[in-house]
Amino acid sequence: MQNKEYIVRENTELLPFLLASMPQLSRTRVKEILGHSVSVDGRRTSQFNYPLVPGMVVTIGKPNFRERFRNSSIDVVYEDQYLVVVNKHEGVLSNSKNPGDHTALTALNAYFKYTHQRCNAHIVHRLDRDTSGLMIFSKDKQTSRRFEEDWKGIVYDRAYVAVAWGKVEPEQDTIRSWFTDGQYCVLSSPTDNGGKLAVTHYKVVKTSRRYSLLELRLDTGRRNQIRVHLRDIKHPVVHDPMYGYKDDISPISRLGLHAFRLCFRHPITGKDLRFETPYPTSFMKLMEI
């Protein structure tokens, strides 16, 4: 791949500019390119709403270390001297107390070794093993501590996409319940039983004969929150062995849950960072059934 340069002619944002400059490519492919090989005036960025003004030069670069690094557990989406944003694959633990387990954390440390960086990954937040999507890791304890001290103040938008069984109604709603830990899974109560309050907002994006595609945002970050709440409204996530239907015959062999959007204020630089990944292809294929 050779470097390609595009001159900005009017005020716009980076993603719309790339889409207009490369009409032969799909939106998904353009987002992939934005994730790893775009520079503005020589400065690498993956921020889809990066503001552009006339005269700026947008460069599509050659594959770099991040693009050449191949790992079955993670894709590196963004990186600077303080932190890394990755797209974790389904079936991968975020981290583990067992040092022999292969996790997103160990995969990222392998990336650091591959790129000759003298740092270790520190986990900032977690996703369930079978949930794919965007995660933040820091390169030092100080950056991790900033997230711990003000998570809600730093992370201002975090959204998931899920495929649920059946036609979800109403098309937009909020689910509230109180969670307690059961022997094998999380238990949910519609009334305050002394547990932890869990709040999930959802909206229906698309429906098919058998499924609903939902976008969900969380006010709280309880364990298995989305999976439990969709079970509560009798529309569990497809292919969920713990909270779903026992006779689930979904044609995809993974949990239908993906963390697709992550927006936060950089805890060190103060810069707003916004990331999105496409909905998983397997989710969209299910919506045709």
Residue pairs with C-beta under 8 A, 6 or more apart in sequence:
1 37
1 60
1 61
1 62
1 63
2 62
3 59
3 60
3 61
3 62
4 59
4 60
5 57
5 58
5 59
5 60
6 17
6 21
6 57
6 58
6 59
6 60
7 55
7 56
7 57
7 58
8 17
8 52
8 53
8 54
8 55
8 56
8 57
8 58
9 54
10 54
11 51
11 52
11 53
11 54
12 52
13 48
13 49
13 50
13 51
13 52
14 34
14 38
14 40
14 45
14 47
14 48
14 49
14 50
14 51
14 52
14 58
15 30
15 31
15 34
15 48
15 49
17 52
17 58
18 30
18 33
18 34
18 38
18 58
19 27
19 30
21 58
22 30
22 33
25 33
27 278
28 278
31 48
31 276
31 277
31 278
33 60
34 46
34 48
35 46
35 75
35 77
35 78
36 46
36 63
36 64
36 66
36 67
36 76
36 77
37 60
37 61
37 62
37 63
37 64
37 67
38 44
38 45
38 46
38 58
38 59
38 60
38 61
39 45
39 58
39 59
39 61
40 50
40 52
40 56
40 57
40 58
40 59
41 56
41 57
42 57
42 59
44 61
46 77
46 78
46 275
47 272
47 273
47 274
48 274
48 275
48 276
49 274
52 58
65 114
65 115
66 76
66 79
66 111
66 115
69 76
69 111
69 114
69 115
71 107
71 110
71 111
72 89
73 88
73 89
73 92
73 102
73 103
73 104
73 107
74 86
74 87
74 88
74 89
74 92
74 104
74 107
74 108
74 111
75 86
75 87
75 89
76 84
76 85
76 86
76 108
76 111
77 85
77 86
77 87
77 134
77 275
77 277
78 84
78 85
78 273
78 275
79 85
80 266
80 269
81 139
82 138
82 139
82 140
82 143
82 266
82 267
82 268
82 269
83 124
83 136
83 137
83 138
83 139
83 143
83 266
83 267
84 108
84 121
84 136
84 137
84 138
84 139
85 134
85 135
85 136
85 137
85 262
85 273
85 275
86 104
86 108
86 134
86 135
86 137
87 132
87 133
87 134
87 135
87 277
88 94
88 104
88 127
88 131
88 132
88 133
88 134
88 135
89 132
90 130
90 131
90 132
90 254
90 255
90 258
91 129
91 130
91 254
92 102
92 103
92 104
92 107
92 129
93 101
93 102
93 103
93 104
93 129
94 103
94 104
94 105
94 123
94 126
94 127
94 129
94 135
95 103
95 104
95 105
95 123
95 126
96 103
96 105
104 123
104 135
104 137
105 121
105 123
105 137
108 121
108 137
109 120
109 121
112 119
112 120
112 121
112 139
117 139
119 139
119 140
120 139
121 137
121 138
121 139
122 137
122 138
122 139
122 140
122 141
122 143
122 144
123 135
123 137
123 144
124 135
124 136
124 137
124 138
124 144
124 147
125 135
125 136
125 147
125 151
125 221
126 135
127 133
127 135
127 259
128 224
128 227
128 255
128 257
130 254
130 255
130 257
131 160
131 255
131 257
131 258
131 259
132 254
132 257
132 258
132 259
132 280
133 160
133 258
133 259
133 260
133 277
134 259
134 260
134 261
134 262
134 275
134 277
135 259
135 262
136 147
136 262
136 264
138 144
138 147
143 267
143 268
146 154
146 267
146 268
147 154
147 155
147 267
150 267
153 265
154 264
154 265
154 267
155 262
155 263
155 264
156 263
156 264
156 265
157 217
157 261
157 262
157 263
157 264
157 274
158 217
158 218
158 259
158 261
158 262
158 263
159 215
159 216
159 217
159 259
159 260
159 261
160 215
160 216
160 217
160 218
160 226
160 257
160 258
160 259
160 260
161 205
161 213
161 214
161 215
161 216
161 257
161 258
161 260
161 279
161 280
161 283
162 213
162 214
162 216
162 226
162 230
162 237
162 256
162 257
162 258
163 211
163 212
163 213
163 214
163 237
163 238
163 250
163 256
163 283
163 286
163 287
164 211
164 212
164 214
164 230
164 235
164 236
164 237
164 238
164 256
165 210
165 211
165 212
165 235
165 236
165 238
165 244
165 245
165 248
166 210
166 211
166 212
166 234
166 235
167 207
167 212
168 202
168 204
168 207
168 212
168 214
168 233
168 235
171 203
171 204
172 202
172 203
172 204
173 201
173 202
174 199
174 200
174 201
174 202
175 198
175 199
175 200
175 201
175 202
175 229
175 232
175 233
176 190
176 197
176 198
176 199
177 188
177 189
177 190
177 197
177 198
177 228
177 229
177 232
178 188
178 189
178 190
178 191
178 192
178 193
178 194
178 195
178 196
178 197
178 198
179 186
179 187
179 188
179 195
179 196
179 197
179 198
179 222
179 223
179 225
179 228
180 186
180 187
180 189
180 193
180 194
180 195
180 196
181 187
181 223
184 242
185 224
185 242
185 243
186 222
186 223
186 224
186 228
187 195
188 198
188 228
188 229
188 231
188 232
189 195
190 232
196 220
196 222
197 220
198 220
198 222
198 225
198 228
198 229
199 218
199 219
199 220
200 216
200 217
200 218
200 219
200 225
200 226
200 229
201 216
201 217
201 218
201 219
202 214
202 215
202 216
202 217
203 214
203 215
204 212
204 213
204 214
205 213
205 214
205 215
206 212
206 213
206 287
207 213
207 287
208 286
208 287
208 288
208 289
209 289
210 289
211 238
211 286
211 287
211 289
212 235
213 279
213 283
213 284
213 287
214 230
216 226
218 225
218 226
222 228
224 242
224 243
226 237
226 257
227 236
227 237
227 240
227 242
227 243
227 244
227 255
227 257
228 243
230 236
230 237
230 243
231 240
231 243
231 244
236 243
236 244
236 245
237 243
237 244
237 255
237 256
237 257
238 244
238 248
238 250
238 252
238 255
238 256
238 286
239 248
239 250
239 252
239 253
239 254
239 255
239 256
240 248
240 255
240 256
241 248
250 256
250 286
251 286
251 289
252 282
252 283
252 285
252 286
254 282
256 283
256 286
258 277
258 279
258 280
258 283
260 276
260 277
260 278
260 279
261 274
261 275
261 276
261 277
262 274
262 275
262 276
263 272
263 273
263 274
263 275
264 272
264 273
265 271
265 272
265 273
266 272
266 273
